[in-house]
Amino acid sequence: MLKEEKSAMESIIMNGCEITYDIHGNAEGPVLLLLSGWCQDHRLFDPVVHLLAEQHKVVRMNWRGHTDPLSRLEDFGAKDQADDVIAVLNALDIEQVIPISTSHGGWANMEITDRLGTDRVPQSVVIDWIMTEAGKEFIKDLQDMQNPEQWFSGRQNIFNHWQGVSTNRAVKNHLNKEMASFGYDMWERSCRVIEESYQKWGSPLKRMAALKEKRPIVHIYSQAAEDGYEELQSRFAEQNTWFDFKMIPGETHFPTLESPEKVVEHIKEYLSISNLI
């Protein structure tokens, strides 16, 4: 049963969990589905949603447990997130969809993309998803935030790293108010699921290469994860012609907040391309 939320988000119960979403635009064609990373919500897309809705029907959807940052749920992972999304798409009679995910929402994006096939998901977009294999420092950060005695300081360390020298008000608000509103329960879960995803797949590039049906996928990002990051993706693209990448110079890992017009430009440009495979 649908209901109107004070936040203007619609609410629906799927798989025993509340999923909230909103819809913008009414254009024909594939629906653009905006999916955040862990410990983020639909507000990450505030600067881009109306720009995308000028030419597309756009749905923003929050993961289970992400409408109320302090809610406690039974454990779940990327497959459960995909279950929820697919159930909502079916309930809304959305046949063809293009998932657009940020950060480690990419693991669930690829699960959705894989399970729905090319007829329902003709293209996919990932934004600022770390394409490399997980290094020791990154794994340590993930493990620190799974420790109830270290998670808070560990979270602050990555916030400081993500913000860097940036004074962008939208980025600061996103980190210090929106992401910081999630407590240990969700941060511990997210870091564990992310760590397990890297252990299972090796890297996002390898996860994409394992898709049963290939279709165009573009990675839009604003900071290199390490030296040689562009070369890594370039080599992958040479071997897998369905993959492309676009870098937007920025100070942080949040291009939808720092450079929304450029993100929208790349998305629209990519969606206009056909017969890439």
C-alpha positions as CSV (number, residue, x, y, z in Angstrom):
1,M,0.0,0.0,0.0
2,L,1.4,3.4,-1.0
3,K,1.3,6.4,1.3
4,E,2.5,10.0,1.1
5,E,5.4,10.9,3.4
6,K,6.1,14.3,4.9
7,S,9.3,14.3,2.9
8,A,7.2,14.0,-0.3
9,M,8.6,10.4,-0.7
10,E,6.2,7.6,-1.5
11,S,6.4,4.5,0.7
12,I,5.8,0.9,-0.1
13,I,6.4,-2.3,1.8
14,M,8.4,-4.9,0.0
15,N,9.9,-8.1,1.4
16,G,8.8,-6.9,4.9
17,C,10.7,-3.6,4.6
18,E,9.8,-0.1,3.9
19,I,11.2,1.3,0.6
20,T,10.7,5.0,-0.2
21,Y,10.9,6.6,-3.6
22,D,9.8,9.5,-5.7
23,I,9.1,10.0,-9.4
24,H,10.0,13.0,-11.5
25,G,9.1,13.6,-15.2
26,N,6.8,11.6,-17.4
27,A,8.8,11.1,-20.6
28,E,8.5,7.8,-22.6
29,G,11.3,5.3,-22.8
30,P,13.5,3.6,-20.2
31,V,13.1,5.0,-16.7
32,L,16.2,6.3,-15.0
33,L,16.6,4.7,-11.5
34,L,18.8,6.7,-9.1
35,L,20.4,4.6,-6.4
36,S,22.8,6.0,-3.8
37,G,25.6,4.2,-2.0
38,W,25.3,2.9,1.6
39,C,24.5,5.3,4.3
40,Q,23.3,7.8,1.8
41,D,19.8,8.6,0.5
42,H,17.9,10.3,-2.3
43,R,19.2,13.7,-1.3
44,L,22.5,12.9,-3.0
45,F,20.6,13.4,-6.3
46,D,18.9,16.7,-5.5
47,P,21.1,18.7,-7.9
48,V,20.6,16.3,-10.8
49,V,17.1,14.9,-10.6
50,H,15.2,17.8,-12.1
51,L,17.8,18.2,-14.9
52,L,17.5,14.5,-15.8
53,A,13.7,14.7,-15.6
54,E,13.6,17.3,-18.4
55,Q,14.0,14.4,-20.9
56,H,13.4,11.3,-18.9
57,K,11.2,9.8,-16.3
58,V,13.3,9.5,-13.2
59,V,12.8,7.4,-10.0
60,R,14.9,8.0,-6.9
61,M,14.7,5.0,-4.6
62,N,16.1,4.5,-1.1
63,W,17.5,1.2,0.1
64,R,15.8,-0.6,3.0
65,G,16.7,0.9,6.3
66,H,17.8,4.1,4.7
67,T,14.7,6.2,5.1
68,D,15.1,6.2,8.9
69,P,18.9,6.4,9.6
70,L,18.5,4.9,13.1
71,S,16.2,2.0,12.2
72,R,17.5,-1.5,13.0
73,L,16.8,-4.3,10.6
74,E,17.7,-7.9,10.2
75,D,20.9,-8.3,8.2
76,F,20.9,-7.8,4.5
77,G,23.2,-7.4,1.5
78,A,23.4,-6.5,-2.2
79,K,21.1,-9.4,-3.2
80,D,18.4,-8.3,-0.8
81,Q,18.8,-4.7,-2.1
82,A,18.3,-6.0,-5.6
83,D,15.2,-8.1,-4.4
84,D,13.7,-4.9,-3.1
85,V,14.3,-2.8,-6.1
86,I,13.1,-5.4,-8.6
87,A,9.9,-5.9,-6.5
88,V,9.2,-2.1,-6.5
89,L,9.9,-1.8,-10.2
90,N,7.4,-4.6,-10.8
91,A,4.8,-3.0,-8.5
92,L,5.1,0.3,-10.3
93,D,4.8,-1.5,-13.7
94,I,8.2,-0.2,-14.8
95,E,9.3,-2.5,-17.6
96,Q,12.6,-1.0,-18.9
97,V,15.0,0.8,-16.6
98,I,18.5,2.2,-16.6
99,P,20.0,1.9,-13.1
100,I,22.3,4.8,-12.1
101,S,24.2,4.1,-8.9
102,T,26.8,5.9,-6.8
103,S,29.7,4.5,-4.9
104,H,29.2,0.9,-3.6
105,G,25.6,1.0,-4.5
106,G,27.2,-0.4,-7.7
107,W,27.3,-3.9,-6.3
108,A,23.5,-4.0,-6.0
109,N,23.2,-2.2,-9.4
110,M,25.1,-5.0,-11.0
111,E,23.0,-7.6,-9.3
112,I,19.9,-5.8,-10.7
113,T,21.4,-5.5,-14.1
114,D,22.4,-9.1,-14.2
115,R,19.1,-10.5,-13.1
116,L,16.9,-8.4,-15.3
117,G,18.8,-9.0,-18.5
118,T,19.3,-6.7,-21.4
119,D,15.6,-6.4,-22.4
120,R,14.8,-4.7,-19.1
121,V,18.2,-3.1,-18.5
122,P,19.6,-2.0,-21.8
123,Q,22.3,0.2,-20.3
124,S,23.7,0.9,-16.8
125,V,25.6,3.8,-15.2
126,V,27.9,3.7,-12.2
127,I,29.2,6.9,-10.5
128,D,32.5,7.1,-8.5
129,W,32.8,3.4,-7.8
130,I,36.3,2.4,-6.9
131,M,37.3,0.1,-9.8
132,T,40.5,-1.2,-8.4
133,E,41.0,-4.3,-6.2
134,A,40.8,-3.4,-2.5
135,G,44.1,-2.5,-1.0
136,K,45.3,-3.2,2.5
137,E,44.5,0.4,3.7
138,F,41.0,0.3,2.3
139,I,40.3,-3.1,3.9
140,K,41.6,-1.8,7.2
141,D,39.3,1.2,7.0
142,L,36.4,-1.1,6.3
143,Q,37.3,-3.4,9.2
144,D,37.8,-0.5,11.6
145,M,34.3,0.6,11.0
146,Q,33.0,-2.8,11.8
147,N,34.6,-2.5,15.3
148,P,32.1,-0.9,17.8
149,E,35.0,0.8,19.6
150,Q,36.7,2.2,16.5
151,W,33.8,2.8,14.0
152,F,33.2,6.5,14.9
153,S,36.8,7.6,14.6
154,G,37.1,5.4,11.5
155,R,34.1,7.1,9.9
156,Q,35.5,10.5,10.7
157,N,38.8,9.6,9.1
158,I,37.1,8.7,5.8
159,F,34.9,11.8,6.0
160,N,38.1,13.9,6.3
161,H,39.6,12.0,3.4
162,W,36.5,12.4,1.2
163,Q,36.2,16.1,1.8
164,G,39.9,16.8,1.6
165,V,40.5,20.5,0.9
166,S,37.0,21.1,-0.5
167,T,34.9,23.8,1.0
168,N,31.8,22.8,-1.1
169,R,28.8,23.4,1.1
170,A,26.7,20.6,-0.4
171,V,29.5,18.1,0.1
172,K,30.1,19.2,3.7
173,N,26.3,19.0,4.5
174,H,26.1,15.6,2.8
175,L,28.9,14.2,5.0
176,N,28.4,15.9,8.3
177,K,24.6,15.8,8.4
178,E,23.2,13.2,6.0
179,M,25.8,10.4,6.1
180,A,26.6,11.1,9.7
181,S,23.0,10.5,10.7
182,F,23.5,6.8,10.2
183,G,24.7,4.9,13.2
184,Y,26.9,2.0,13.9
185,D,24.4,-0.6,12.8
186,M,24.3,0.6,9.2
187,W,27.9,1.5,8.9
188,E,29.0,-1.9,10.3
189,R,26.7,-3.7,7.8
190,S,27.8,-1.6,4.9
191,C,31.5,-2.0,5.4
192,R,31.1,-5.7,6.0
193,V,29.0,-6.1,2.8
194,I,31.5,-4.0,0.8
195,E,34.4,-6.0,2.1
196,E,32.7,-9.3,1.3
197,S,31.9,-8.0,-2.2
198,Y,35.5,-7.3,-3.0
199,Q,36.5,-10.7,-1.6
200,K,33.9,-12.4,-3.8
201,W,34.4,-10.5,-7.0
202,G,37.9,-9.0,-6.8
203,S,36.9,-5.6,-8.2
204,P,34.0,-3.8,-9.8
205,L,35.6,-4.3,-13.2
206,K,35.7,-8.1,-12.7
207,R,32.1,-8.0,-11.4
208,M,31.0,-6.2,-14.6
209,A,33.0,-8.7,-16.7
210,A,31.0,-11.5,-15.1
211,L,27.6,-10.2,-16.2
212,K,25.8,-12.9,-18.1
213,E,24.6,-10.5,-20.8
214,K,26.8,-7.6,-21.7
215,R,25.4,-4.1,-22.4
216,P,26.8,-0.6,-22.4
217,I,28.0,0.5,-19.0
218,V,29.7,3.9,-18.2
219,H,31.6,4.9,-15.1
220,I,31.5,8.6,-14.3
221,Y,33.9,9.7,-11.6
222,S,35.6,12.8,-10.3
223,Q,38.8,11.6,-8.5
224,A,41.3,8.9,-9.4
225,A,41.5,6.2,-6.8
226,E,45.3,5.9,-7.4
227,D,48.0,6.5,-10.0
228,G,47.2,4.6,-13.2
229,Y,43.5,4.6,-12.6
230,E,42.7,5.9,-16.1
231,E,45.1,3.4,-17.7
232,L,43.4,0.6,-15.7
233,Q,40.0,1.5,-17.1
234,S,41.3,2.2,-20.6
235,R,42.8,-1.3,-20.8
236,F,39.6,-2.8,-19.6
237,A,37.6,-0.8,-22.1
238,E,39.9,-2.0,-24.9
239,Q,39.2,-5.6,-24.0
240,N,35.5,-4.9,-23.2
241,T,34.0,-2.5,-25.8
242,W,30.7,-2.2,-23.9
243,F,32.5,-0.3,-21.1
244,D,33.4,3.4,-21.1
245,F,34.5,5.9,-18.5
246,K,34.3,9.7,-18.1
247,M,36.3,11.7,-15.6
248,I,35.0,15.0,-14.2
249,P,37.7,17.0,-12.5
250,G,36.7,17.6,-8.8
251,E,38.0,17.9,-5.3
252,T,35.8,15.1,-3.8
253,H,34.2,11.8,-4.7
254,F,30.7,13.4,-5.0
255,P,30.3,14.6,-8.6
256,T,26.5,14.8,-8.3
257,L,27.0,17.5,-5.7
258,E,30.1,19.2,-7.1
259,S,29.4,19.1,-10.8
260,P,25.8,18.1,-11.3
261,E,25.5,19.7,-14.8
262,K,28.5,17.8,-16.1
263,V,27.2,14.5,-14.6
264,V,23.9,15.1,-16.3
265,E,25.6,16.0,-19.6
266,H,27.6,12.7,-19.5
267,I,24.5,10.6,-18.7
268,K,22.4,12.2,-21.4
269,E,25.2,11.8,-23.9
270,Y,25.8,8.2,-23.1
271,L,22.1,7.3,-23.2
272,S,21.8,8.8,-26.6
273,I,24.4,6.3,-28.0
274,S,23.1,3.1,-29.4
275,N,24.6,-0.1,-30.9
276,L,27.7,0.0,-28.7
277,I,28.0,-3.8,-28.5
